[in-house]
Amino acid sequence: MTWPQYRRNQCSIESFVIDLTDVEAELLSILLVRYPEPVMLDDLIGAAYPDPDLEPDDARGAVTERMRNLARKLGAFRIKTNGRFRGYWLCQKPEDIGIAA
């Protein structure tokens, strides 16, 4: 799922502003749409690179790195991953980390 007609590269709450790349904004939008459910890595790859011809050779590694960057920007507890199902989910507060294990 992509939002070609509407792209935001900045997420802000009051005076707190986070600058995002296009791919990070797309990944965050998918996490928000699916909240509180996890999003599989393959779905995130499809969102980040909707045209398979433009997908990098190591799309899994590229999206994993983008998710790490996004987690750093949002705060360590905001994005949770579990290698077992190869997916990510968004958390509102530190206590939420255990919700989708």
Secondary structure, DSSP 8 states (H G I E B T S, - for coil): ---TT---SEEEETTEEEE--HHHHHHHHHHHHHTTS-EEHHHHHHHH-SSGGG--TTHHHHHHHHHHHHHHHH-TTTEEEETTTTEEEE-SSGGGGGTT-
